[in-house]
Amino acid sequence: MNQIQKFRQVIDPGSLRVRLTIGIAAFSTLGLGSLAIWTSLKMQQILINSHKYNIERIADRLPRDVKIYSEMMPPEQGLQKSVDSLTNNDIFIWVKGSENKIIAKSQNWNQLSDTAASELMSLTEMSVKPQVTQVKQRYFVLCGGSLPVKGNVLGKLFVVQDVTREQKMYLAMVQSLGIASSLVILVISVAIAFYIQRSLQPLRQLSQMTEVISAADLSEAQLSIDRAPSEVKELAQTFNMLLSRLSLAWEQERQFVSNVSHELRTPLTIVHGYLQSVLRRKNNLTTTQIEALETAATEAEHTIRLLQDLLDLARADSGYLHFSLNPCVLNDLVVEVVGMAQKFSDRQIIIEATHQTIEVKADYNRLKQVFLNLIDNAVKYSEADTPVIVKLYQQEDAAVIQVCDEGYGIPLKHQSRIFERFYRVDETRNRATGGTGLGLSIVKTLVESMGGNVTVRSRLGEGSIFTVTLPTSSSLENRYSHQIS
């Protein structure tokens, strides 16, 4: 499968390089092919057509010579005399009378093989216009017609010239010309392909440069290509202006989210505090008022968490999210987090951890926030009578923490986007569960900021497994010492 993908990358019918190469190669083939055909016709005209003209001239002259000789001697002798006078090593002449009986012929038939001579002699008709015919691996120009003398037809005239050497030379030259044209077309196509590939290299560089640009790099990203055509340089400048506008819009959006989150969080916190205070002194309140205040307090708390998540993400995007990285024993952290989750969720949460002490360098409070979010996510989207399992183990130089549930599962098409902000799986992720749609995004941001990564593996109806991988303290020390050495 990988080989097929590589082949498609090299030979992509939709790519500009392949289209240009095929187009130019096709025009080159058409041009060289036309030149080769024209050259072949000219070669045939030079090598063969002169013989055709000679044979046609002999066929026209022989009746006149016979008429002249017949006035001086008997017709049979005059006919033979005329045939002998027009015959040479390559020209063969014979005349057939009634009942196809040969009444005169040239004296050079011994130069032909018996089979070739007999096959030529067996011919009963010939075209008035000279034609090239192959007989027993030899080539002849044939021409014929009637032989009138003094108003009487003596018989049928047959004139043949052996053009084997010229015809073979012509065929060999046509073959050589075809091979040479094919090689030239192949060389031109390869040269054109390399030239086009080299010419399109600036566009490929431009594509590679844009692929690595992320939202965090927009303010510093600049596309610069030194040795490139003017059109590509103009395209790079247009991209740079587009990146500048995107950077400005992205910065304004982050600043707006940060300001709104910060400005709204304080008054909402005050409102939530007042609501909690009123609810604690609820002696003079009716049941309806108490329910309304509890709903308002719950929604205020939910909005405060949402604003806090937005503020954390905005700070992370701006690079202002503070991390206090210190050695942390994951065994103790997992026990503490599970205890807190069991207290607030009243669910069975099982720890499967190795007895080996696993230590990482991370922000203790941020890491606690990560695991609380993952456990809270597992509790929300699984049945109350199913356990949540937290696994802790070390794999080579990495610490691995897995939060497993037996819940609804996540469809495969949604798994690649589950860590996006505000992304929800429509079937199971809704407001009724109490989620903000930012929990997993917060998890991903925090884990990656501490040098780790988080992944998900899930099946519908079987549950989900969220895996957090962090480098251990020993691996970080080894890496640091290796860089120093």
N, C-alpha and C positions, 0 to 999 in steps of 0.2 A: 504493500500500500504506500509506503514511504517513497519507493522508487517511482511509482506512478505520479505521486504528488510532485516529486522533483522534476520528472519529465514534463509535467504540465506547466511547471514554473519556467522551465527552459523553453518549451514549445507551447506558448500560450496563443491560440488563434486570435484572441481579442487584443493582444498587445500591439502597440505601435511598431515595435521593432520587427515582429513577424510580418505584419501587414506590409510595411515598407520593403522588407527583404523579398517577400513573395511578389509584390508588384513590380519592383525593379528587375528581379530575376525573370519575370514573365515577359517584360518588354525587351530585355536582353535576349531571351530565347527567341522571341518573335523577330527581332532585328537580325541576329546571327543566323537564324533558320532561313530567313528570306535571302540573306546574302549567300548562304551555302547553296540554296536551290538555284539562284541566279548563276552562281559560279559553275554548278554542275551542268546547267543548260549550255553555258558558253563553252565548257570543256567538250561536251558532246558535239556541239556545232563545229568546233575546231577539229576534233579527232574523227568523227563519223560522217558529218554532213558533206565533207569534201568527197568522200568515197561515194556517197549516194549520188552526188552530182556527176561524178565520173561514170558510174554505172548507167545512169540515165542518158548521158551523152553517147555512150557506146550503143545503147539500145536504139537511139534515134539515128545513129550514123550507119549501123550495119546494113539496113535495107538499101541505102544509097550506094554503099560500096559494092554490094551484091549486084545491083543494077549495072554499075560501071564494068565490073569484071565479067558479067554475063554477056556483054556486048563483044568481049574479046575472046571468050572461051565458053565451053558448055556451062549451063547453069549450075550443075553439081560442083564442077571445079571452081567456078566463080564463088560459090557459097563457101566452099572450104577455104579458098584463098582469102576471102574476107574475114572469116573466123580466125584464121591464123595470124592475120595482120593486126588484129585488135586484141590478141591474147598476150598476157604476160604471166609471171609466176603466180600472181594472186588472183587473176581473173580467169574464170571458167565460162565457156560459152558452148551451148549446144542447141540444135534445132530438131524439133520433132515434126515428122510429117503426119500423113494419115495413119490412123490406128496407133498413134503414139510411138511410131518407129523413129529412132534417131537417124537422121539423114546427114548430119554433120556435127562435129564436136571438136573442141580444142584438144591439143596434144599433151596437155600438162596434167591430166587426171591422175597420173601416178604419184603426184605430190600429196594426194588425199588418201586417207585410209579407205579400204574397200567398203566398209559400212557407211562412212560419210558420203562416198561417191555414189553408192547404190541408192541411198536415201534421197540425195539430190536428184539423181536421174529419174527417180520414181515420181517426182512432182509432175503434175499435169497442167497446173495453172500457176501463174505468178501475177502479182499486182503490177499495174503500169507504173505506179509510184514506188520508188525504192523503199524497201523495208529491211530491218535487221532481224534475223532469225537465228536461233541456236540449233545446231545439228551436231549431236554426238560431242558435246563439250567444246565445240568450235562455233564461231560466230560468222555469219555471212550476210552481205547485203544482196538482196534478191530484187530482180527487176525483169519484166518480160512483156510479151505482147505478140501480135501477129507479124509475119514477115512477108509483106507484099512486094512482088517484083513484076514489072510490066503488066500490072492489072490483075495478076494472079497471086494467090496466097500460097507461098511455098510450104509454110508450116508455122509452128509456134516457136518463138525465139525465147531462150532462157539465158540470162546474163547474171553471173554470180561473182562476187569478189570476197575473198577471205579477209575478214577484218578482226580475226581473233586477237592478235596482239594489241591492236588499238582499243578493242572493246574491253579486254582484260585490264589494260592500262586505265581506261576510263572508270571501270568499276572499282579498281583499287584506289584511284584518286578520290572517287565519291566516298568510299568507305573511310579513307584517311581523313577526308574533309569532315565526315560525320563525327568521327572519333575526336578530331581536333576541336570541332565546334562544341561537342559535349563537354570536353575538358575545359575549354575556355569558359563556357557557361557555368560550370561547377566552380571554377576558380573565381570568376566574377561574383557569383552568388555568395561564396564564403567571404570574399573580400568585402562585399557590400554589407554582409551580416556583421562582420567585425567593425566596419566603419560606422554603421548605424548604431551598434551597441556602444561604441566609444562616444558617438555624438549625443546619445541619449543618457550618458553617464551623469551629466549635471541634473537631469530630471530625477534620476534614481537617487542621487545624493539628496536632492530636495525632499523627496518622499521619505527617505530614511531619517532625515533631520526632523520632519514634522511628526513622525511616528513616536518619537521619544519625548515629545513636549507634553507635559501634564499641566493641570490647572495651577500647581504650585510654581511652575517654571514660566508662566506666561509673561511675567514682568521682566524677566531676564532673557527670554528666548529671542534670538535674532538669527535669521537665515542669511548666510553669506557664502556665495560661491564665486571664487576668483576667476577661474578659467571656464567661462560659460558663454554661450551666445547671448546677444543682447535681449532676445525674447525671454530667455530663462532668468536673466538678471532682473528684468522688469517684473516677472512673476514672483521672484523672491522678494522684491521690494513691496509688491502688493500683499504678499503673505505677511511681511513684517508690519505693515500698517494694520492688517486685520488682527494680528496678534496683539498689537498695542491697544486696539479698541476692545478686544476681548479681555485683556488684562485690566483695563480700566473698569469695564462692566463687572468683571468678577470681583475686583477690589471693592467697588461700590456695593455690590450685593453682600459681601462678607461684612463690610462695615455696617450696612443697614441691619443685617441679622444680629450682629453683636450689640449694636446700640439698642435695638428694639428689645432684645432679650434682657439686656442689663436694666433698661429703663422700666420694663414691665415687671421684672422679678421682684423688685423692692416693694412696690405698692401691693402686689398680689400677696407677698409674704405678710405684709401688715394686715391685709384683709383676712387672710387665712388665720392669723393670730387672733384677730378680733372674733372671728367665727368660733374658733376653738374656745375662746374665753366665754363667749355667750353660752355655748353648749355646756360648759362646765357648770354654769349657774342657770340651769334650765327649770328651776322650780316654778317660775311664773309663766312658762311657755306651754302652749297647747301641743298635742301630738302632731298636728299638721305643721306647726311652726318648727318643731324639732326636726321633722323629716326634711323640710325645706332647707333648714340650716345645715343639716348633715350632707345633703346633696350639694349645696353650695360649697361646703368645706372640702368635700371629695373632689369636685371639679377644680377648685382652686389649687388643691394639692397636685392634681394631675397636670394642670397648666404650669405650675411652678417647676415640676420635673421636666416637662417639655422645654421650658425656657432654659433650664439649667443644661439640658442636653444640647440645645442649640448653641448656648454660650460656650460650652466645652468644644463643640465642633468648630465654631468660629475661631476660637483661640488656637485650636490645633491647626486650622488652615493658615492662620497668620503666623504660626510659629511661636505663639505666646503661652501655650499650654505648659505649665511647669511640671517637671518630673523630678522627684527626689530619688535617684537611683542608689540603692543600698543593698547589701546581701540580704536575701530573704529565704527562709526555709519553707519550701512549698508544703511540706507535710503539715506543719503547724497552721499555715494559712488556709489550707483546704479544710482542716478540722474546724477552724473558727468560722469559715464561711458557711459550711454545711450546718453548723449549730445555729447560726443566725437564720439561715433559710428555713430550717425545721421549726424554729420558734414562730416565724411569721406565716408559714404556709401550712403547717400541720400535715406535712406529707412525709412519706417514707423516702429518705435519701440515704443511699448506701455508698460507703467509701471503699474502694478497692485500690489500696496503695501498697507499694513495696516498703519493706522495712528499712531500706537504704535511705539515708538522709539526702534529699535533693535540694540543692541551693542554687538560686539564680540571683542575678543583680537586676533589681527592678524597683519600681515605686510600690511600696506595700499597699497603700490605700487605693491606688489606681488598679492594681492587680486584684484587690478585693472587689472593687467595683465591676471588673470584668467578669469574675466568677459568679458574683451575685446576679448580674444580668443574664448570664447563660443559664444558671439554675432557675431563675425566675421565668425565663423563656421556656424551659423544659416543663416546669410546673404548669404554666398556663395552657400549653398545647398538648397535654396528655391527660388521660383519665385519672381521677382521684385515687383509684384503687391500684394504680400501677406505680412501681418504684422509679425513682430517678437515681442513676448510678454515676458517681464521680470516680474516674480512674486516674491514678497518678503513677507514672513510671519514667525511667530514664532510658533513652534510646541513643546509644553512642554519646555524642557531646550535646544532646538536647534533652530538655525536660518536656514531657508530654502530659497534658491534662485533657481528659475527655469527659464531656458531660453528655450522658446517654439517656434517652427517654424512649418510651414505647407508645408514643402518641400518634397523631394523625399522619405525620410524615410530610415531606415537601416534594411536590412534583419536580421532575428533573429539569424541566424548562425554566423553573423559577430559582433553582439552586445557585446559578451563576450570578443572580441579581439580589440575593437575599440580604447582602451586606450593604446595599445601596440605601441612601437616606430616604425615609418615608415610603420605602417599598414594602408592599404587603402582598401576601398570597391571598387572592380574593376569597377562596373557599374557606379558609380558616382564620386568616389574619384580619380582624376587624376591630372596631372601637369597643365592642362589647367585652373583649378580653382585657381591656385596660392598657394595651400597649400604645406607645407613641409612634412606632415605626422608626425610631432612632436608636433603639437599644443595641442591635447588632452592628449598626454603623459605628456607634461609640466603642463597642468591643473591638472592632477591626482597627479603628484609629488608635486606641490606646495600646493594643498589642503590638502593632507595627511600629509605633513610636518607641517601644521598649526593645526593639530588635527582634521580635518574634513574628509569627504569622498564625492565622486562624483559618480553618477550613470546615466544610460541612459535608457529611455523607448521609443520605436519607433515602428511605423507600416508603411509598405510600402504604399506610396501614401497619407498618412495622416500626416506625419511629425514626429519630434523627440522632446523629452523633456529631457534636461540635468538638473539634480538636484544636487545642492551643499548644503551640510549640515555642519554647523559649530556650535560648542558649544558656547552658549552665555556667556557673561562675568559673569553674576550672577551664572550660573551653575558651571563655573570654580572656582569662589570664594567659593561656597558651598562645592565643592569637596575638595578644598584646606583646608578649615576650618575643614571638616570632618576628613581628614587625620591627621591634627594636634591634634584634640581632641582624 
